[in-house]
Amino acid sequence: MEIVARHTGKPGSLAVILREIHDKYGYISTEAIEAISPSLHLSPRDIRSVISYRRQWRMAPPGMNDVRLCRNDSCRERGSDQLIG
């Protein structure tokens, strides 16, 4: 994987690699995690924990529609709770 090869050995390379993969494919696949793992000497479990920490990164292809709901106080005051049911 050229993205991995380009960044291996650089400080902070895991985050950069994951971001580029996510930007290119829209998600980070299990196959990508397996390719990254030996190059950075990290377990797939460690890589998945970094991915799960970032809410904007996903490990499955995105669906047709991406629905996000604001749940902070100002949104609740404007009625966002009514959308949830």
Residue, then its C-alpha position, 0 to 999 in steps of 0.5 A: m500500500e503506497i500510503v503506508a510506504r510513504h509515511t512509515g518511519k515518520p513520527g505520528s505516521l499512524a494518524v496520517i496514514l489512517r487519515e489518508i486511507h479514510d479520505k481516499y476510500g471513505y472508511i478504513s477496512t480490515e485489510a488496510i489495518e492488516a497492511i498497516s500493522p506490520s509496517l508500524h510494528l503495531s497490533p491490529r487491536d492497537i490500530r482499531s483503538v486509535i480508529s475508534y477514538r476518532r468519531q469521524w473515522r469509520m471501519a465500514p463503508p458509509g451508507m447511502n445517507d449520513v445522518r447526524l443529530c446535534r444533541n447539545d443543549s442549544c440544539r435540544e432547546r430548538g427541538s432536536d429531542q423530538l427527532i429521536g422520539 
